[in-house]
Amino acid sequence: MKTIALIGAAIILTGCASAPKSSDYQIYAEQTAKIIQATSASEAACFLVVAEGVKSGDNSTKTVIATQIERCKKDTPKIEAPKKSWLGL
């Protein structure tokens, strides 16, 4: 009888521990979208600063500022998706 109760408790606890996995992917997708949006906004702001500097500077300053454009480009962040459990859930 104790064995059956222990097996039942183990199954119930395992089921409760793995239940919130379905929302992990939704959180991952939302956070990834926010990070990509923030990266794009940062890149756009950098380009605006460079453009304003080119407008207001003399020729030598414009040349130096134009070389900074490469620093504005950001790599797309690589975020690892949540892993599935051994049951595939």
N, C-alpha and C positions, 0 to 999 in steps of 0.2 A: 504494500500500500504506500509506504514511504517513497519507494522508487517511482511509482506512478505520479505522486505528488511533486517530486523533484523534477521529473521530466516535464510535467505540465508547467511548473513554474519557470523552468528554463525556456520553454517555447514561448510563454507569455512575455517574459523579459526580453527575449531576443526580438520578438515582434515589435515591442514598444521601442526598442533601441533603434530599429531600422525604419520606423515609420516616417520621420520627417525628411527622408532622402528626396522625395518628389519635389519639394520646394527648394532644395539646394540648387538645382539647375536654374530655376527662375531667379534666384538671388544672384547667381553667377552671371546670367544674361543681363540683368539690370546693372550690376556693378561694372561689367565690361563695357556696356554702352556709355555709362557715366565717365569712365576713365578715357575712353576714346574721344568723347565729346570734349573733355577737359584738355586733352592733348591737342586736339584741333584748334580749340580756342586759344591756347597758349601759342601755337604756331602762327595763327592769324594775328595775334597781338604783336608778336615779334616782327612780322612782315610790315605791319602798320608803322612801327617805330622806325624800321629801316627806311620805309618810304618817306616818312616825315623828315628824316635826317638827310636823305638825298635831295629833297626839295629845298631845304634851307641852307645847305652847305655850299662851299666853293668847290672847284673842280677836284682838288686833291682830297678834300674831305669826302666828296661823293664817291671817289674811287675806293677809299678805305671802307666806307660804309657799305658799298656794294659787295665787297668781299665777305661781309658778315652774313650775307643771305644764306650761305651754307649752314651756318650755326643755327638758323631758325628752323631748319627741317628736323623734324623729330621722327624717330622710328616708331612704327606701330607697336604698341605694347603687346607682348605675348603673355596671355594669362591662361593658365592650365585649368581645364574644366574639372568639375568635381568627379571623383572616381566612383564607379559603381561598386556595390558590395559583391561578394562572391556568389550571391544568388542572382545577380544581374539586375537588382533593383536600385 
